[in-house]
Amino acid sequence: MDKKEKMEKVFDIKTLTSNFSTSCLKEYSNIKIGEEARYLFIPQTYNELRKIIKKARKENYEILPLGGCSNILFGNIGNRFLILDQKLPKSFHVNRDEVVVSANYNLNEFILTLQDHELGGLEFLYGIPAHLGGAVFMNAGAFGHNISEFVNWIEVMDRSGKLMIFDKEELEFNYRKTSIDGSSIDGFILTVGLDLKAKSRKKINSDLQEYLSKRKERHPYNFPSLGSIFKNPEGKPAGKLIEECGLKGQSFGDAEVSKKHANFIINKGNATFQNVMDLIKLCREKVYEKHQIKLETEIKVIN
Ligand SMILES: Cc1cc2nc3c(=O)[nH]c(=O)nc-3n(C[C@H](O)[C@H](O)[C@H](O)COP(=O)(O)OP(=O)(O)OC[C@H]3O[C@@H](n4cnc5c(N)ncnc54)[C@H](O)[C@@H]3O)c2cc1C
């Protein structure tokens, strides 16, 4: 697409939202990798979101909801409509034994807000740079627990702009995967109802500190990353398999297999999409050669 054509498209799309953005995805990506996106939106209202979603459908473009961008590796985005949740309305309510919260809450902020209400359960997720919607979509988990254990229902804006509620029984949660991925439900998670338990502020605080120090001890928090690159196959963690291939510290450009945890790829400065993809390929090849195990990526590669 030449510059003139691109500007015409931008002009047309601009009428959809007051927050059309052409900024670089690197700015939002947790691993600090990403080029300029052709269509990047930051809607402020559900009505704006609906218009964007409808426009994408009409033009036959795929939409990609974005939360904390802590699990997405951005490559060539093409004509996808990328929609950031961060300026959508934010809400938090406690209704008797249920917490109803907008999906754009930063997970850590949410957990600390729950602590103020003396409600616990999600402490194991503390320290993850995600938003609640992304965490539900990925069924985020750690230390033997997954967020799905606490989800009662979700509200989704579907691809026609309609708001729909899905109860827990209608949702399928698996290892870092849910049926909201288009397999049976397709759309933008806007609100989540969660079942959390009464817990003292003091106990929540000590658990948060414990989980956070375990994370910092095991994971490379001093460089940008996307968390675990690969899902753990049955039997042995992906990090151990990669480590046994002697790949800790292996690098392409500024992308490096972390010396601290081999299932993390860190960006030491100006790593590119290709640098990370080359490391992913190498890890897969070496692990297959040595262990005959095919590693599956946990991160979402958008290319
Ligand atoms: C330092 C670090 C530690 C991590 N530790 C863990 C861990 O312990 N456990 C774990 O499970 N993960 C971990 N992760 C990975 C990541 O944080 C999780 O997968 C998280 O759930 C992603 O949330 P997000 O908001 O950043 O989603 P994004 O990266 O923005 O998106 C991830 C996927 O969710 C979709 N999505 C996002 N928001 C919505 C929405 N509102 N509606 C519909 N779809 C949506 C996106 O389209 C995309 O497909 C870690 C990452 C880092 C960087």
Ligand as a Chemical Component Dictionary entry (heavy atoms), coordinates in Angstrom:
data_LIG
# 
_chem_comp.id                   LIG 
_chem_comp.type                 NON-POLYMER 
_chem_comp.pdbx_formal_charge   0 
_chem_comp.three_letter_code    LIG 
# 
loop_
_chem_comp_atom.comp_id 
_chem_comp_atom.atom_id 
_chem_comp_atom.alt_atom_id 
_chem_comp_atom.type_symbol 
_chem_comp_atom.charge 
_chem_comp_atom.model_Cartn_x 
_chem_comp_atom.model_Cartn_y 
_chem_comp_atom.model_Cartn_z 
_chem_comp_atom.pdbx_ordinal 
LIG C1  C1  C 0 7.446   -11.438 33.625 1  
LIG C2  C2  C 0 6.266   -12.255 33.173 2  
LIG C3  C3  C 0 5.768   -13.250 33.983 3  
LIG C4  C4  C 0 4.699   -14.039 33.569 4  
LIG N1  N1  N 0 4.229   -15.007 34.398 5  
LIG C5  C5  C 0 3.167   -15.748 34.013 6  
LIG C6  C6  C 0 2.652   -16.771 34.885 7  
LIG O1  O1  O 0 3.130   -16.994 35.986 8  
LIG N2  N2  N 0 1.583   -17.478 34.454 9  
LIG C7  C7  C 0 0.992   -17.260 33.240 10 
LIG O2  O2  O 0 0.006   -17.943 32.924 11 
LIG N3  N3  N 0 1.473   -16.310 32.402 12 
LIG C8  C8  C 0 2.533   -15.561 32.756 13 
LIG N4  N4  N 0 3.019   -14.598 31.904 14 
LIG C9  C9  C 0 2.434   -14.452 30.552 15 
LIG C10 C10 C 0 1.301   -13.411 30.433 16 
LIG O3  O3  O 0 1.445   -12.392 31.366 17 
LIG C11 C11 C 0 -0.063  -14.064 30.575 18 
LIG O4  O4  O 0 -0.308  -14.934 29.498 19 
LIG C12 C12 C 0 -1.222  -13.063 30.645 20 
LIG O5  O5  O 0 -2.386  -13.779 30.887 21 
LIG C13 C13 C 0 -1.403  -12.223 29.386 22 
LIG O6  O6  O 0 -2.245  -11.125 29.695 23 
LIG P1  P1  P 0 -2.192  -9.763  28.881 24 
LIG O7  O7  O 0 -3.253  -8.873  29.388 25 
LIG O8  O8  O 0 -0.830  -9.221  28.837 26 
LIG O9  O9  O 0 -2.622  -10.299 27.450 27 
LIG P2  P2  P 0 -2.038  -9.894  26.039 28 
LIG O10 O10 O 0 -0.607  -10.289 25.955 29 
LIG O11 O11 O 0 -2.392  -8.497  25.733 30 
LIG O12 O12 O 0 -2.886  -10.874 25.100 31 
LIG C14 C14 C 0 -2.745  -12.285 25.204 32 
LIG C15 C15 C 0 -3.899  -12.933 24.422 33 
LIG O13 O13 O 0 -5.121  -12.597 25.071 34 
LIG C16 C16 C 0 -6.014  -11.927 24.180 35 
LIG N5  N5  N 0 -6.721  -10.899 24.949 36 
LIG C17 C17 C 0 -6.174  -9.920  25.711 37 
LIG N6  N6  N 0 -7.157  -9.177  26.273 38 
LIG C18 C18 C 0 -8.331  -9.688  25.837 39 
LIG C19 C19 C 0 -9.701  -9.347  26.054 40 
LIG N7  N7  N 0 -10.074 -8.339  26.842 41 
LIG N8  N8  N 0 -10.639 -10.093 25.415 42 
LIG C20 C20 C 0 -10.309 -11.125 24.619 43 
LIG N9  N9  N 0 -9.041  -11.498 24.382 44 
LIG C21 C21 C 0 -8.063  -10.791 24.996 45 
LIG C22 C22 C 0 -5.112  -11.327 23.100 46 
LIG O14 O14 O 0 -5.814  -11.106 21.897 47 
LIG C23 C23 C 0 -4.036  -12.406 22.992 48 
LIG O15 O15 O 0 -4.461  -13.455 22.160 49 
LIG C24 C24 C 0 4.098   -13.800 32.302 50 
LIG C25 C25 C 0 4.596   -12.782 31.483 51 
LIG C26 C26 C 0 5.674   -12.015 31.914 52 
LIG C27 C27 C 0 6.182   -10.931 31.013 53 
# 
loop_
_chem_comp_bond.comp_id 
_chem_comp_bond.atom_id_1 
_chem_comp_bond.atom_id_2 
_chem_comp_bond.value_order 
_chem_comp_bond.pdbx_ordinal 
LIG C1  C2  SING 1  
LIG C2  C3  SING 2  
LIG C2  C26 DOUB 3  
LIG C3  C4  DOUB 4  
LIG C4  N1  SING 5  
LIG C4  C24 SING 6  
LIG N1  C5  DOUB 7  
LIG C5  C6  SING 8  
LIG C5  C8  SING 9  
LIG C6  O1  DOUB 10 
LIG C6  N2  SING 11 
LIG N2  C7  SING 12 
LIG C7  O2  DOUB 13 
LIG C7  N3  SING 14 
LIG N3  C8  DOUB 15 
LIG C8  N4  SING 16 
LIG N4  C9  SING 17 
LIG N4  C24 SING 18 
LIG C9  C10 SING 19 
LIG C10 O3  SING 20 
LIG C10 C11 SING 21 
LIG C11 O4  SING 22 
LIG C11 C12 SING 23 
LIG C12 O5  SING 24 
LIG C12 C13 SING 25 
LIG C13 O6  SING 26 
LIG O6  P1  SING 27 
LIG P1  O7  DOUB 28 
LIG P1  O8  SING 29 
LIG P1  O9  SING 30 
LIG O9  P2  SING 31 
LIG P2  O10 DOUB 32 
LIG P2  O11 SING 33 
LIG P2  O12 SING 34 
LIG O12 C14 SING 35 
LIG C14 C15 SING 36 
LIG C15 O13 SING 37 
LIG C15 C23 SING 38 
LIG O13 C16 SING 39 
LIG C16 N5  SING 40 
LIG C16 C22 SING 41 
LIG N5  C17 SING 42 
LIG N5  C21 SING 43 
LIG C17 N6  DOUB 44 
LIG N6  C18 SING 45 
LIG C18 C19 SING 46 
LIG C18 C21 DOUB 47 
LIG C19 N7  SING 48 
LIG C19 N8  DOUB 49 
LIG N8  C20 SING 50 
LIG C20 N9  DOUB 51 
LIG N9  C21 SING 52 
LIG C22 O14 SING 53 
LIG C22 C23 SING 54 
LIG C23 O15 SING 55 
LIG C24 C25 DOUB 56 
LIG C25 C26 SING 57 
LIG C26 C27 SING 58 
# 
